[in-house]
Amino acid sequence: MKKLKQFYNENRVFTILMGIVLFCILLMAFIILRYFVFSNGHSVYGDRLKDADKYEISDSLKEEVVSKLKEDESITDASVRVSVRTIYISIDFNSTISLDEAKGKAITALEQFGEDELGYYDVEFILSQESTDDTEGFIIMGAKNVNGTNIVWNNNTPVEDE
């Protein structure tokens, strides 16, 4: 004990700094262990999917939406895919329809879903039309947020090289 007291008296600044460094190392080790080791029990998505089973979209509903869309003669192909909390609706149009009409037809796909599903899922649209000699064609994306009531479409303005 006498040697320890003598060492402290001779190296007081060094001893205090080493105590602070040791405290910081122990604090960092505690934080790292808590963050990386003891937090593995949580879901990657957090609480986003806690009610997913209440609002599950069945395959029959997806098929019903696709068949309803394909009844229109201006739609050549359609697909519906659900991923996490987003519904992806892809629609291919023939060359007889304009862009504004295509947007209107896409909005009709939302009528097949209930208010509960639209209040839980975001909706993403991808509308496309092949270019022909008569039409330029288009590829446009739209999105409807869970909290929103309208669909926001991208600008779709081509950039011309000079």
VOGU-3710 file (C-alpha; in Angstrom, 3 decimals, decimal comma):
1> mkklkqfyne> 0,000/0,000/0,000  2,893/2,285/0,736  4,335/1,747/-2,761  0,979/2,488/-4,355  0,660/5,736/-2,368  4,211/6,699/-3,326  3,523/5,963/-7,041  0,356/8,094/-6,904  2,153/10,997/-5,249  4,991/10,916/-7,793
11> nrvftilmgi> 2,718/10,429/-10,860  -0,528/12,138/-9,856  -1,379/13,569/-13,328  -0,563/10,276/-15,066  -2,703/8,289/-12,604  -5,709/10,604/-13,001  -5,445/10,541/-16,809  -5,173/6,735/-16,847  -8,265/6,546/-14,626  -10,191/8,714/-17,085
21> vlfcillmaf> -8,981/6,602/-20,034  -9,954/3,369/-18,253  -13,403/4,804/-17,494  -13,895/5,813/-21,173  -12,811/2,374/-22,427  -15,240/0,640/-20,075  -18,034/3,010/-21,132  -17,372/2,374/-24,847  -17,269/-1,404/-24,264  -20,618/-1,244/-22,462
31> iilryfvfsn> -22,221/0,808/-25,253  -20,843/-1,451/-28,007  -21,987/-4,616/-26,245  -25,421/-3,184/-25,594  -25,853/-1,950/-29,160  -24,487/-4,924/-31,099  -24,903/-7,948/-28,836  -27,955/-7,367/-26,691  -30,167/-5,663/-29,296  -30,508/-8,623/-31,693
41> ghsvygdrlk> -33,998/-9,529/-30,493  -35,728/-6,719/-32,382  -37,159/-6,854/-35,875  -35,271/-5,169/-38,691  -38,413/-3,215/-39,576  -39,078/-2,069/-36,016  -42,798/-1,672/-35,288  -43,760/-0,998/-38,915  -45,135/-4,509/-39,446  -46,909/-5,110/-36,141
51> dadkyeisds> -50,382/-5,102/-37,789  -49,342/-6,716/-41,082  -51,488/-9,806/-40,535  -54,619/-7,653/-40,043  -54,165/-5,937/-43,422  -52,746/-8,790/-45,473  -53,544/-8,596/-49,182  -54,515/-11,991/-50,527  -53,473/-13,449/-53,853  -57,112/-13,533/-54,919
61> lkeevvsklk> -57,406/-9,757/-54,395  -54,257/-9,198/-56,459  -55,644/-11,403/-59,228  -58,969/-9,576/-59,062  -57,252/-6,206/-59,488  -55,221/-7,524/-62,453  -58,268/-9,082/-64,138  -60,293/-5,882/-63,641  -57,498/-3,862/-65,229  -57,088/-6,284/-68,141
71> edesitdasv> -60,793/-5,974/-68,994  -59,928/-2,626/-70,539  -58,844/-3,064/-74,176  -56,195/-0,329/-73,886  -54,260/-2,306/-71,228  -52,007/-5,029/-72,587  -50,517/-6,258/-69,301  -50,841/-5,569/-65,590  -49,303/-6,894/-62,415  -49,685/-6,296/-58,682
81> rvsvrtiyis> -46,946/-7,032/-56,164  -46,841/-6,392/-52,424  -43,577/-5,835/-50,598  -43,443/-4,948/-46,891  -45,892/-1,986/-46,743  -45,993/-1,017/-50,417  -48,295/-2,170/-53,214  -46,601/-2,005/-56,636  -48,980/-1,814/-59,609  -47,407/-2,052/-63,086
91> idfnstisld> -49,572/-1,413/-66,141  -48,582/-1,624/-69,826  -50,770/0,237/-72,308  -51,187/-0,101/-76,070  -50,616/2,819/-78,447  -54,251/4,003/-78,535  -54,256/5,781/-75,173  -52,869/9,127/-74,046  -50,853/9,708/-70,898  -53,685/11,483/-69,070
101> eakgkaital> -56,131/8,687/-69,874  -53,580/6,142/-68,642  -53,282/7,974/-65,323  -57,054/7,864/-64,972  -57,175/4,136/-65,671  -54,456/3,546/-63,071  -56,472/5,365/-60,431  -59,345/2,941/-61,002  -57,109/0,150/-59,665  -57,361/1,754/-56,223
111> eqfgedelgy> -61,105/1,169/-56,182  -60,523/-2,554/-55,681  -58,733/-1,993/-52,367  -60,582/-1,148/-49,185  -60,014/1,920/-47,044  -58,206/-0,227/-44,473  -55,626/-1,461/-46,996  -55,105/2,010/-48,466  -54,665/3,344/-44,941  -51,927/0,796/-44,236
121> ydvefilsqe> -50,048/0,414/-47,546  -48,284/2,936/-49,763  -49,112/2,493/-53,471  -46,572/2,817/-56,308  -47,633/2,918/-59,976  -45,492/2,212/-63,033  -47,275/3,032/-66,293  -45,620/2,295/-69,618  -46,396/2,443/-73,314  -44,146/1,316/-76,140
131> stddtegfii> -43,219/3,974/-78,665  -44,508/3,421/-82,186  -44,534/5,397/-85,427  -47,734/7,145/-84,276  -46,943/7,698/-80,572  -43,867/8,621/-78,551  -44,735/6,225/-75,747  -44,140/6,885/-72,069  -42,875/5,462/-68,823  -44,176/7,268/-65,777
141> mgaknvngtn> -44,235/6,526/-62,070  -46,752/7,648/-59,503  -47,047/7,262/-55,759  -49,742/7,501/-53,124  -48,665/7,810/-49,528  -50,623/6,239/-46,687  -51,369/9,657/-45,249  -52,148/11,287/-48,595  -55,313/11,278/-50,621  -53,960/12,010/-54,101
151> ivwnnntpve> -51,392/10,428/-56,389  -48,189/12,287/-57,191  -46,798/11,634/-60,686  -43,216/12,229/-61,758  -42,477/14,974/-64,282  -41,524/12,591/-67,117  -40,028/15,412/-69,161  -37,241/14,114/-71,402  -33,932/15,935/-71,266  -32,605/16,768/-74,707
161> de> -28,863/16,766/-75,390  -27,449/19,866/-76,996
//
